[in-house]
């Protein structure tokens, strides 16, 4: 699975004259930190998707917006591809470097510029860590809601690029729902302000368009996020089921009853046992599935909702429903869930974490189909996921040292994502497309839809210099992959093929 | 203010061969309703912004998506501009027809296709009225949150085109926050699905880009909206103040305390007296300003919040705080607010309703400046607005029969919108830009930002056939208007001037 170079970019991107680039950087940006020796580049060869590795041409570590602006102008002039990167925790290879491109590392932009209680927002630089925003807002009893598992390390600029999610997105939305404004630089180094401090903004909604665009439309230089008041109390219910279908159906019943939990998570038996062995969270190890349902808000409201959810769970066939009796037990219940990935990692030399989304009503059927696929490919699959919003994270267990297992795992992963699409879902919930899922985009979208994406890309970056080879596949790639929806017997807009 | 033709479109749009167009429609769509006689066209010459009127070339009333598809293909082939329209209740002239274009009326697409409680969504045709969705969902105890004042008449397709708001948007968001998916047809009649039934969707966020694009990127043919559970109870507090500044400051304090009211509305003395004379809502007619604060949710929660808000209002200097004692009084409090526009209309032969948004913290200062401008232009201004989200609706009172008053009213309106921009706000909150505020867009955005809009437009509609002359001004227009931010001494991208 080590991809050293994306063959689809061959002949598309120009070869870069490294000496010319280095000398331009030296003349125009004498105080810029530039890494070019192979031992210095090594730590940057991958992001959180470590199966894919490429050594970048150069790593640039600017500290001021003007430096970023000059870098973009130089790269634009010399036609050098640019991959921007925050903390590098992304799981889909969105920040995977290019052999023939610079890696623009934004981690030195780590200042919190303003916390405003009345406007209820925080204005920060893109390299600020997700959790650092909530920590800075805590004295005002406010916090930033989206909470990816990597929140201790991941940066807000990367969150914007990937439209990051988290356990609490069911109630509080994805990154895009929690932004007011971003400042970006275009591929030519022009500064644009997208969104506004106020709720609505006229013109096209470029803020939403930019969020989740995976570094293909510009580089984030400042982010203004909404802050929310901290909920007074949070309670967690744990429910055990003797079948995953029943647990899946219970999720739908809770939502249909008009309750919006702060978090609603599901684990199947393999995941339960792995987590219990590792964390001793107190999970029922014989259950086929458990649900963790967190209810947050004001005391009395949470109390009422707990009673209603308990009733729904029992009616849905739960064999046991437990309310965490104190804060320590609540934290323990969550610790099992949050450490489920490393816990499953202890069961198998390798695992492959998927990220797909399905409509909630499809949960029971899809869980069944995944079990069937698991038997067909003779690979174990653990299911741990954000059940409330239908965002699944099946973990495929394999041993890369056994011949053929890696390939089988990849094929099984592809089948699971296609299953998600076939029930009206999507190939990513919160990890993004990046390099990893670019082929599955061909199953997700038809030629007209991909063409609309290409036209948007061309509107911002006609030469295709920003993060090429990620997020949006070429129609050519889709035709090769064999999943292209060909319309009227022909590929539309062949002139857009250069992306 | 009667604009019969937009001189900025002269020489930009081709002349249409009406006979050729009629014959193409007749051959390819023999059963399509086509209106072409002047008396049939008259009812369509304006939308809710009735000061602007233009007779369309033809009015087309399709009933099936295939017909819309054929219309778009024919118009694309013959290079005929197309203005799509729903119920025509918009207040910024977004559906103002073109003398040399067809008006595509979508009101016959009025079927509710699906109400799904578990998925908590409704799938409807674009001509379905906003309120009809909530009515259809009521038996399931669900509703659609965005509630423009025109909700009894306005259509969901128009809501998508304008990103409509309403009294409850502070808590529940604008249209864009309440959509899951839309089906559109491109200018070439290609069908695209934007968004997904699930929370996240990979690729660029074209759903958000399309929402609020005012008919410039495509035509909506189907909409899937989110439904919310109906709140158990709603209570309204009325607070009186002896200055508008104090009322404005109280709004900020409520929000900063972490309370999110269902609605938070403000009226000044002129509006209070007008509404009281008209509706007898029980408002204190001597107050300089009142706030109406609705709190909704579960019983106990609402009870606690009412107590907290009352305390904040008193600390902010309220001279009186009243809780509506029963449902009848609650409805009466709201009736005064909801009829404030016609009530103010009784004070003056004409009035001009503005729509600007400002950051909440700027409320007291902006209200003061509006009072100063009112004195400078010798025109009364009544203030009635969604205070909680900073969305202002100043009503400028004038008499069009007195020479010069109309012009003074327009100038004053322009100054108020520029004031909104200068404090970091925007020229529209929920009414859109349309034809009305196209010049103010030049003050809102700089040349680079407008260029990004033009590039987006070109990506979807390179010939500029969809609703030309609305929403996004040409750089040429801005240069004439004198508000263009010229960068490096030149207008960028002159080749994009054709929009």
Interface residues (C-beta under 8 A of the other chain):
Chain A: X116 X117 X118 X119 X120 X141 X142 X163 X165 X169 X170 X174 X176 X177 X186 X190 X191 X192 X193 X196 X197 X198 X199 X200 X201 X202 X203 X204 X205 X206 X208 X209 X211 X212 X213 X217 X229 X230 X252 X253 X255 X256 X257 X258 X259 X297 X298 X300 X301 X304 X357 X358 X359 X360 X361 X389 X390 X391 X424 X425 X426 X427 X428 X429 X430 X432 X433 X437 X441 X444 X445 X448 X449 X452 X453 X455 X456 X457 X458 X459 X460 X471 X472 X487
Chain B: X116 X117 X118 X119 X120 X141 X142 X163 X165 X169 X170 X174 X176 X177 X186 X190 X191 X192 X193 X196 X197 X198 X199 X200 X201 X202 X203 X204 X205 X206 X208 X209 X211 X212 X213 X217 X229 X230 X252 X253 X255 X256 X257 X258 X259 X297 X298 X300 X301 X304 X357 X358 X359 X360 X361 X389 X390 X391 X424 X425 X426 X427 X428 X429 X430 X432 X433 X437 X441 X444 X445 X448 X449 X452 X453 X455 X456 X457 X458 X459 X460 X471 X472
